[in-house]
Amino acid sequence: MELWFTEKQTPAFGITAKIKQTYVSEKTDFQDLAMVETEEFGNMLLLDGMVMTTVKDEFVYHEMAAHPALNTHPNPKKVLVVGGGDGGVIREVIKHAAVEKAVLVEIDGKVIEYSKKYLPEIAGKLDEPNVEVLVNDGYMHIIEHKNEYDVIIVDSTEPVGPAAPLFERGFYQGIYEALKEDGIFVAQTDNPWFKADLIQKVNKDVKEIFPIVHVYGCNIPTYPSGLWTFTMGSKKHNPLEVDETQIPEMDTKYYSPRLHKAAFVLPKFVEDLTK
């Protein structure tokens, strides 16, 4: 008998993957969590029936969440990751020699626990000495830490359940205040095929707070539509003014110095959402 998992990305569209085995299926204090092994993408983390990450394609999201901002900021010593309990963004953050402290604030400790067990390729750097892991509310952490971080990366689920407040204007204002005077923040902002209104709303809210705002994209096959966006807000540093020749070559599979500015070149229909 074959077992298949289907994520309904809209009421009328979804993706499906053949499952080899299920490791975990439980309701945590915050969400439904499952860890499964798929034939095509390896181990896969699911939250509330949505694909969060897989062993095969995780590098795209995690590299693109981290490196564009960290290579735009001239000296990112202290970095905060909100959400991202799988540890992938933290893994990429600490590849940067300038980073002295990386703080992860994840509301659901079970995500961290099971990621360490079943996604060691992704979560394997959470115990590094320059990493601090806090099981806490990222929204409240932002409010309570003013003028503290050089870069803040919001690695949230879609805007439902515990992640809903992370897409509100007040949260972006809190991020602005938690950043130092030349700080940068990045948030994942979903896909333009099914969530165009979300991209427009976030872009509008962030532009009311940050003087420099840019949307960039990448391709992630297990995420809705495959085309994914991030929104960057910066107080001083413009990612489009970075000297690509000064970006060091890193141990990456998707991001590169040549891709840095190219990622900000959007398809016309996506570009129109940011105007």
Disulfide bonds with the S-S distance in Angstrom:
none
